[in-house]
Structure formats: C-alpha cells, structure tokens
C-alpha cells in the first residue's frame, strides 16, 4: 500500500539523506492478470448484459478503466496466448491456430504448417518480469506446448518460459462431474490466494488463465437450475449453464480481490481482466456482436478488458480506443519503470500513458491473420484489419483461389453489429485496407494457405474440438 508523506516531513527526509545517495526506488507494481477462456463481452454485466451477473468483475470497471474496443489477437486460444507472452502478432510467431489444430485435408485451401509450440528462445513477458525481480506464477491453462497434457508437454511448459511456480489445468471431458470443480476454478483460486500471501513483500506477476467458460460447458446442477429459472434464460444469447459458470468465475475474482485488500496490496497491484477470444456461438449468441469464436467478425475477437490500479488509473474511466493482446507486453514492462529493450521485436504499443490519463496511442491499425479452417468458422481462412472506425475482412479462398466470399467492409461506429457490408459502395477504401493487410503479412513474414491439390468436396472435414 502506498503511504504519502506530508511535504514538510518529505523535505526533511530529503535533507537528512546522505549527499550523493540516491533515494530508494519505488517498488514497481504487482500484476494480476485474469484471462477468461472463450470469453467475449456478452457474459460480463459491466458490458451491458442484464442476464449474466458478475458483480465482482464489474467492480474492476467501477474502480478502474473499461475498454470497449479491446480485441484478442486471434479468434482462437493458443495464438492469443502466444501474443500475450511475446507482444508479437500470431502472424509473426506463426502460432496461428490452436495447438495442435486440425488438418482439414480436403478443403479448398491447404493450411500452412504453423508453429505448434512457443519456442523456448522467445522472450516472454514472464522472463522479462522475472529479470526485473518479480515472483512469477501461472495457475491455469497454458496451451503453448506441442502436447496438450503431460508428460510430453513438459519440455515446452511455462516453467521453461519464466514462470517460477506452475499449476496447469485443462478443460474437462464431457463425462466429468460438474459438481467437482470441472473447469478447475476452485483449484486455481486456492493457489492464487496462497501465492499472494507468500509473495506479499515483493513484486509479483500472477497469471491466471482459466479454462472457464470453454466447452464442454458444465456447472453444479443447483446453480444451473437457479439461472434457468430466471427471466430471459430462453433467449439465444442467454445460456443458464454459462450464467452458472460465470457466477463461479465471478466468485473467484471476488475472493482474489478481497485477498489483495486483506494483504494491503490493493494500491500496489495492477489488476487486468481479459478474454482470449470471443464466445462459442453454438453455446450462446454473442449479442450485440456478429459471429463468435473462430470468426473474424466482432463476436470472435471482441473481448472484455478491465484494468484497475487505484491512484493511477482513474476510477470509472471508459476508453473506446482499439487495443489488442499484443499491447500487454510493452505496457506492463513500461509500468515497471523499465520499458522493453529496443532490441526486442514487439508489434504491440504501450498503453501506459493512456492508463495514466493521457491520450490513446497513435497507431494506424490492428491486424488479424487466421489462415485456417475451423468447424465454428465462417468463410474459411481469413485476415482482418481495423483502421479507425473501419474494418475489413479478407477471405483467403477469394484471395488465393479467386472463389468464395469477397472482402467485407464495415463502419463499426455506425454499424457495430456488422450488418451492412459497404464494400461495393467504397472500392477505394477496400483496396487501401487490402493493401494494408498485404503489407502486414509481408512485414510479419506471415504464412498463407495455398490451393489444395487434394481438394475433395465429398470428403470435407468439419470436426474441430477446440
């Protein structure tokens, strides 16, 4: 907790200090990063839902800053997590699909042979913070190793990437018992509380990437029944099982925030609440957004972002500036007082000045590159760019094979639900945004799909479980 000295006493201390001796450096802030799985904005009541109830999460918006145009770096999980760790776009790391993905051998386009783990040579956020004296821990989902579970995944685990304490959890099987902490929320929370207790006297980076609300969705039966009985539970955007899962998730956040208060660390801790991609449309419509997970419409990439740092981030502030997962790496490092080294390749921009009340960072655009098929996708492999209020989605079947869906253009300020494709009426803007996307792919050495010689419409694979 910060303690402020009255000016006379502060001056006296400065005078008494030995000549030439520098004043002790202020302790850098703790970072508590909570990441929801398949979590768009709809299940967070701070973003307007009247069905889902998340009172503890909502306090982060009340006491901190809410971003209304926050984006995941990819519409599926592993690439976003890689972007968080490195500050680089998935196109650059080539972790462009979830690990290990699905081959889709008979589709029109052949997917590139993407990177299926985070290389140990990568400079990660955890490594950078550990080098600055931080205690680092990951409790929850990693999903950046070649294998999903151990022991094969150990060689590329988070403990090899700067995390000093690790507890990895996984999504449940559909046959698991929902009464027994199927998504690991309770187990993750218990470890988080213990970690903060033990590291209260030093700066820490606590990363809590939950498996909630990833499918298979399940929660204790009594809790589901409670939400099923509430008005609105029959609407396509309101799923009582997800509501029950969000109640458990919210309770976890409440316990963790209460622990920060009990330890006197509220003012010393930057709390970040975020999602890795939009929600699965099959589980719940992503109203007011179009589409869902694995799609480059807003429902697949628009995510919650709430940041609280009392005394630094103004309470109740709302920012509409577009931000991306790649921005966390440079932001957190700058907030330590030691920005990222200029030798590091970073695609993100620091939000530190903006968080302190300054203007939004000046950036030309935010980009997405998803050269893959997915059972929950819409239109096949695609890329997207948002420049100001304008967003363009480029479908690679059209780019590469001259078929499929042509580019779509939307003005998100006028049409946040992406209902009016303006491409035909504004070809010059389409051409300009397509050029920006091509330049982004060139700058990041992005892998593109190619025409598939084994294409067979009769054998198209549709199964995709992640």
N, C-alpha and C positions, 0 to 999 in steps of 0.2 A: 504494500500500500504506500502511495506517495505521501510524504509529510512536507508541508510547506512552512518554511521559517519566516517570521516577520522580518521586514527589511533591516531594522537595526541589528538584530541578532545575526542575520546572514552576513552583514557587513563586518561585524566584529569577528566572526569566524574567518572571514577572508583576510582581515588584517593580521590575526594571530598566526595564520598559516605561514610556514617557513618560506623565506624568499626563494623563488625559483622552483618551488614544489607545486606541481600541477594538482588542481583539485581532483578528487576521485571521480571517475567517470560514473555517470548514472547507469543503473542497471538496465539493460535492454529488456524489452517486454517479453513476457511469455506468449506463445502462440498455441491456441487450442483450436484445431481445425476439425470440424464435424462434417462428414460427407455422407449424404444420403445416396442410396443405390436406386437407379431408375426413378429419381425424384425430380419431377418438374415443379412448377409453381402451384398447380391446382390444389394439392393436398395441404397447403400452408394457408391458414386463415388470414395471416397478415397480408396475403396477396389477393384477398377478396372472397375466399370461399366461406359460405355460410353453413356448410355441412361438415366439413372437416374441422376439427378443433385442436389447435396447437398453442395453448396459452403460454407455455414456457418458451417455445421457439419465438412466438410473437413478441416477447419482451426484448429480444435482440433487435427487432425493428423499432420498438418504442424507445429503447435506451441507446440505440446505435444508428446505423445507416442502412437503408434498404435500397438495393439496386433493382430497378425494374426492367433493365435490358441486359441482364447477365446471361452469358452463354457458356455452355460446355464446349470444349474444343472438338468434340466428336459426338455423334448421336448414339454411340455405344461406349461401354465402360473402359476397357483397357487403354485405348488411345487417350482418353481424357485423363486417366490416372498417370500415364506417362508424361503428358503435357504438364500436369501439376508438379511432378517431380523434377522436370528439366527446364520448364519455361519455353519449350520448343513446340511448334505445331506438330501434330501427328504426321503430316506430310514430310517433315524433316527427319523425325526419328524413324519413320517408316513403320511405326506401330499404328497401323491404320484400321485394324479390326480387333475385335476381342480375341483374346488368346484362348484357344488355338483357332478359332474361327471354323468355318465350314467350307468345303472346296467348291461346291456348285459346279461340277464338271461339265454340265451340258447346257449352260446358259449361253446366251448370245456372245457375251464377252468373257474372256479368260481373266480372272483376277490376278493381280501381281502377287509375287511371292513375298509377302510382307514380313517385317521383323516380328518374331514371335516371343520376344522377351526384352526386358530393359537391359541393355548391355552394361556390364559391370564398369566399363570405362566411362559411362555417363556421369556427369557432375550433377548430383541430386540435391534437392533442397535440404534433405536431412543431413547430407555430408557437409554442405556449406554451413548449416547452423551448428552442427557438432564442432566444426573447426572454430566457431565463434564462442565455444564454451557451453553450448546448450546440452541439456539432457534431452535425448530424443527417444520417442516410443511410437510404435504403430500397433494398435489393437483393432483388428478387424480384417477387412478384405484387402489383399494385395493385388493379385491377378496380373502380375507383370513378370511371371516366370513361365518358362516353357510348359511346365506341367501345372495343372490346376491345384493338385494336392501333393503332399509329401509322400515318400521321401524324395522323389525326383525333383521337386520344386526347390529343394533346399539350396542348391548351388546358385540360384538366382533370387534368393529370398531377400526381404527387406533388411535383414541383419548384415547383408553384404553391401548395402546401399546407404549406410549411415545411420540406421536405426539401432540404438543400443539395447532397447527392450522390444520384444516382438511377441504378439499373440495373434495368430492368423485364424480367421473364421471363414466359413463358406456358406453359400446359400443352402437351404435344406433340400432334402429329397421330398417328392410329393407324398411319400408314405410316412414322413416324420410326424411326430406327435406335436400338434400346435400348442399343447398345454405345457411343453417343456422347452421354452426359450428357443424355438426352432431357428430363428434368424440370429441368435447369439447376442441380442441386445443387452440382456442382463449380465452375461459374462464379460462383454466388452466394457460395460459401465463399471462393474466392480473393479476391474483392472485400472481403469482410468482414475477412479477415486483414490486407489492405493498409490498410483504413480504420482499424483499431485501432492498427496500427503508427504511422500518420501522426498520429493524434489522441490518443496516449497521455498527453500532458501537459495535456489539457483534458477536461472532462466531455463525454461523447458519448451520443447516443441512436441505437443501431444497430438498425434494424427489419429482420428477415429473414423475410418472409412467403414460404415455399417453395410450389412447385407440387406437391410430393410430399405425400400419396400420391393425388392426384386422378387419376381416369381420363382417358385410357386408361392403365391400369397396365402398366408395362413396366420391365424391368431387364436387365442383361447376362445372357446365356444361362447362362453357367457359374455365376453366382451364384444364378439361379433353380433350376438343377439341384441345387445344393448343398442348398437348402432343401426342394426337392421330395423329396429322399431321406431327409429327417428324419422320425421318427415323428410322427404327428398331422397331416401335411400334407394328408390326405384329409378332414379334418373341415371342416364348413361355415364355421366361424369362423377357420380357418387357411388362408391363401392363400400359397403359396410365392412368388408374384410380389411380393405386398405384403411378405413377410418379407425378400426381397432388397432392395426399395426402402427398407425400414426400416433395413437394415444400412448402406446408403449414407447415409441421413439421419443415423443414429447416428454414423457415422464423421465426418461433417461437424461434428456437435456436439462430438465429441471433439477435433477439430483446433482448433475455436474456443476451447474451454475451455483447451486446452493453451497457446494463444497468450496468453490472459489471464494465465495463470501466468507465462509467459516474460516478459511485459511488466511483471510486478509489479502487476497490476491486479485480482487475484482479490478482495481485501478491499474494493476500491473500486467493484465492479461488481455491480449487481442483475441477475441472470440470470433471465429468465422464459421458460418453455416452455409453449406453449398450442396449442389447435386451434381452427379456425374453425367447425366443425360436426362432427357425427358422421360415421362412415364410410358409404360407399355399400353398402347391404345386398346389392345384386346382386354385389358383389365379395367380400364376406365378411360372415357373420352377426356382429352386434355383441354377442355374448355377453359378459357376462351381461345386457345390456340388450335391450329390445324395440325393433324397428324399426331405422331408420337415417336417413341423410341425407334432408332434405325432410319429415321427420315430427317431430311434437312429442312423441312418446314418447322415453324416455331415450336410445335409440340414435341419435337425430338431433340431440340437443342436449347430452348429457353429454360433456365433453371433459377431457383431461388439463390440469392446471395445477401446475407445479412452479416454486418460487421460491427462489433461493439468494442470500444476502447474508451471507457469513461475518462473524461477530462481532455481527451484528444479528438475523438470522433463525436461531433455534435449529436445529441440525442434527437431522435425523430426526423433526422435528415433523410431525404429521398433523392436519389440520383437516377436520372434516365440515360446516362451515358452508357453506350455499349461497352461491355468488358468481357474478357474471355479467361478461361482457365489458365492460359499461358501467362497471365498477368501476375499470378500469385508469387511466382519465383522472384522476380525483381522487386515486387512490393515488400514482401516480408524481409528480404535482405536489406533493403533500404531502411526499413523501420528499426533494424538492429543498430543503425548508425554506421554500418559498413556495407555500402552498396555492392552489387555483384561486380566481379572483376571484368574489366573491358575485354579481356581475352576470351570470355565465355560467349558462346553464340546463344542469344536469347531473342525469341520472337515477341515476347510479351513486353508491355510497358508498365512502369511502376505507377501504382495508384496512390502512393504515399502522400503526395502533395494534395491530391483530391480528398483523401480521407481527413486531412488536417484542415479542410475548409477551402482549399484552393480550387482552381479550375480543373476541369476534366482534362486528361492527357490528349494531346493533339495527335491523332492517328488517322491515316487515310481510310482504313478499312479493317474488318475482321474477316478471316477466311476459314473455310472448311474443305476437307478433301476426304471423301469416303468412297474409294474405288472398289466397293464390294457389294455383293448381293446379301440380302438378309430376308428371312421369312416375314419379318414385320416391316420391311422396307416398302417403298412406294416409288417405282420408276427405275429401280436398279442403281448401279453405281453412279455417284453424283458428286458435285462440288457446289459450293455456295460462297457468296461474298455479301457482306453488309457494309455499305458506304453511306454514312449519314442515315437518312430515313429510307434509303433504297436497298433492296435486297434482290439478288438474282440467284436462281437455282439452275445449274447446268447439269443435264443428264448425259452421262458419258456414252450411252448407247447412241445417242444422237450425234455426239461429237466424233466418236470413233467409227461407228458403223453406219452413220447417216440414216438412222431409223429411230424409233422410239419417240419419247417426248422432247419437243424443242424447249429451249430455255424459257423460264418463267420469271417475270419481273413484278415486284410488289413495292408499294409505298407503305411502309409499316406504320408511319404516323397516321395516315388516313385509313389504312386497312390492316390493322394488327392481326386479323384472322386470316389474312392471305386469301381472300375470296375473289379478288379482281386481278387477273393476270393482265398487266399492261404492256407486255412485250410487243404486241402487234402495233400499238399506237406510239411506241417510243423506241424505234430500232436503233437510233444513235446511242441511247443510254445502254441498251442491251449490248451493243458492240463494245462500248467502253468498259463495261463491267466484265464482259467475257475476256477482254484484253487484260484486265487486272488479274483475273483468275489465272490466265495462262502465265502471266509474269510471276505470280505467286508460286505456281508449280515449278517454274524454271528456277526461281530463287531458292527453293527448298529441295530441289532435285527430286520432286515427287514421282512416285511410281504410278503409271497409268495402266488400266486394263487394255487388253488387245482383242482383236477379233478372234473368236474361239473356233479353231478348225473342227472341234468335236461337238459343235452346237447341234443339239437334237431336241426339238420342242416336245417330242413324245417322252423324253426322259428327264424333264426339268426337275431339279431337286428343290423342294420347298421346306424341308425340315431344318430348323435352326433353333437351338435351345437357349441361346444366351441373348 
